[in-house]
Amino acid sequence: MRLMMILFSMIGTALAGSGIVLVLTLGYGTLWPIVGAAAVGAALALPVSWLVARQIG
Protein backbone atom coordinates (compact mmCIF):
# COMPACT_ATOMS: atom_id res chain seq x y z
CA MET A 1 0.00 0.00 0.00
CA ARG A 2 2.84 2.38 0.80
CA LEU A 3 4.54 1.69 -2.54
CA MET A 4 1.26 2.26 -4.35
CA MET A 5 0.81 5.68 -2.74
CA ILE A 6 4.35 6.70 -3.63
CA LEU A 7 3.81 5.57 -7.19
CA PHE A 8 0.42 7.30 -7.31
CA SER A 9 2.01 10.64 -6.51
CA MET A 10 4.27 10.31 -9.54
CA ILE A 11 1.92 8.52 -11.95
CA GLY A 12 -1.01 10.78 -11.07
CA THR A 13 1.00 13.88 -11.77
CA ALA A 14 2.18 12.50 -15.10
CA LEU A 15 -1.26 11.38 -16.27
CA ALA A 16 -3.02 14.55 -15.13
CA GLY A 17 -0.35 16.69 -16.78
CA SER A 18 -0.60 14.70 -20.00
CA GLY A 19 -4.36 15.11 -20.00
CA ILE A 20 -4.06 18.87 -19.50
CA VAL A 21 -1.54 19.14 -22.34
CA LEU A 22 -3.88 17.13 -24.58
CA VAL A 23 -6.86 19.34 -23.76
CA LEU A 24 -4.88 22.52 -24.36
CA THR A 25 -3.52 21.16 -27.63
CA LEU A 26 -7.05 20.45 -28.81
CA GLY A 27 -7.90 24.10 -28.20
CA TYR A 28 -10.02 23.87 -25.05
CA GLY A 29 -8.54 26.56 -22.86
CA THR A 30 -11.38 27.11 -20.42
CA LEU A 31 -11.52 25.97 -16.81
CA TRP A 32 -13.79 22.92 -16.94
CA PRO A 33 -12.05 20.94 -19.68
CA ILE A 34 -8.73 21.45 -17.87
CA VAL A 35 -10.18 20.39 -14.51
CA GLY A 36 -11.89 17.42 -16.15
CA ALA A 37 -8.68 16.26 -17.79
CA ALA A 38 -6.82 16.51 -14.50
CA ALA A 39 -9.56 14.56 -12.71
CA VAL A 40 -9.58 11.82 -15.35
CA GLY A 41 -5.80 11.56 -15.14
CA ALA A 42 -5.93 11.26 -11.36
CA ALA A 43 -8.70 8.67 -11.55
CA LEU A 44 -6.77 6.59 -14.08
CA ALA A 45 -3.65 6.78 -11.93
CA LEU A 46 -5.17 4.72 -9.12
CA PRO A 47 -5.49 1.42 -11.00
CA VAL A 48 -2.27 2.04 -12.91
CA SER A 49 -0.28 2.62 -9.72
CA TRP A 50 -1.87 -0.46 -8.15
CA LEU A 51 -0.84 -2.59 -11.13
CA VAL A 52 2.69 -1.21 -11.16
CA ALA A 53 3.09 -1.71 -7.40
CA ARG A 54 1.82 -5.29 -7.75
CA GLN A 55 4.34 -5.98 -10.50
CA ILE A 56 7.20 -4.51 -8.47
CA GLY A 57 6.22 -6.20 -5.21
C-alpha positions as CSV (number, residue, x, y, z in Angstrom):
1,M,0.0,0.0,0.0
2,R,2.8,2.4,0.8
3,L,4.5,1.7,-2.5
4,M,1.3,2.3,-4.3
5,M,0.8,5.7,-2.7
6,I,4.3,6.7,-3.6
7,L,3.8,5.6,-7.2
8,F,0.4,7.3,-7.3
9,S,2.0,10.6,-6.5
10,M,4.3,10.3,-9.5
11,I,1.9,8.5,-12.0
12,G,-1.0,10.8,-11.1
13,T,1.0,13.9,-11.8
14,A,2.2,12.5,-15.1
15,L,-1.3,11.4,-16.3
16,A,-3.0,14.5,-15.1
17,G,-0.4,16.7,-16.8
18,S,-0.6,14.7,-20.0
19,G,-4.4,15.1,-20.0
20,I,-4.1,18.9,-19.5
21,V,-1.5,19.1,-22.3
22,L,-3.9,17.1,-24.6
23,V,-6.9,19.3,-23.8
24,L,-4.9,22.5,-24.4
25,T,-3.5,21.2,-27.6
26,L,-7.1,20.4,-28.8
27,G,-7.9,24.1,-28.2
28,Y,-10.0,23.9,-25.1
29,G,-8.5,26.6,-22.9
30,T,-11.4,27.1,-20.4
31,L,-11.5,26.0,-16.8
32,W,-13.8,22.9,-16.9
33,P,-12.0,20.9,-19.7
34,I,-8.7,21.4,-17.9
35,V,-10.2,20.4,-14.5
36,G,-11.9,17.4,-16.1
37,A,-8.7,16.3,-17.8
38,A,-6.8,16.5,-14.5
39,A,-9.6,14.6,-12.7
40,V,-9.6,11.8,-15.4
41,G,-5.8,11.6,-15.1
42,A,-5.9,11.3,-11.4
43,A,-8.7,8.7,-11.5
44,L,-6.8,6.6,-14.1
45,A,-3.7,6.8,-11.9
46,L,-5.2,4.7,-9.1
47,P,-5.5,1.4,-11.0
48,V,-2.3,2.0,-12.9
49,S,-0.3,2.6,-9.7
50,W,-1.9,-0.5,-8.1
51,L,-0.8,-2.6,-11.1
52,V,2.7,-1.2,-11.2
53,A,3.1,-1.7,-7.4
54,R,1.8,-5.3,-7.8
55,Q,4.3,-6.0,-10.5
56,I,7.2,-4.5,-8.5
57,G,6.2,-6.2,-5.2
